[in-house]
């Protein structure tokens, strides 16, 4: 390893410490390459190598001609291969999960929904619209359809609050054991609701069908995770 690489790694580690302790917060612009060169007493190529290392770790982003900025770190990270409720994923990160229901509606499925769910077009569902929060911050918007046949005859939709998975287990005595999911990148100004909705346009869409142990459809969910706030990892191996 040459001296420049060693110095770059040292500078990157020093800057990581400043990101961790809040010296540079999310959205802040770091000092210029020239300023950092003077601070650390190294050449600009060495500083540039250190910044590239931080960018590779997803800690900063560089806009050529503008500067290098601290990236907002995700509030939640979850394994894509694991089927669990968003509430459990958020709690596992040491954050307080929250949920705000924007709508509950009993209706018939639309033709495209019927095709995706593989049900008759006359099928009635409960449509749910939810904002998913972690420590009070919105991390996702979810559109969920649950077959109305799952609920008792006297069911009041307003009684469904909090986690859908928890409601299924505790109130209906059922629960998803496997799911079929599609993942899409979405750019749109028309996802979500509430005061903060207009501030986001990049999402990771998880389009999922949830089934129980008897392959009965329990829910069709389209959940838009705000890019940078809720991220997924996949455990891959060659075996």
PyMOL commands that set and color helices and strands:
alter all, ss='L'
color gray80, all
select helices_A, chain A and resi 3-20+33-40+44-56+86-92+111-117+148-150+157-159+164-172+197-199
alter helices_A, ss='H'
color red, helices_A
select strands_A, chain A and resi 60-63+67-70+76-79+97-108+124-134+137-147+178-187+202-211+217-226+230-233
alter strands_A, ss='S'
color yellow, strands_A
deselect
rebuild
show_as cartoon
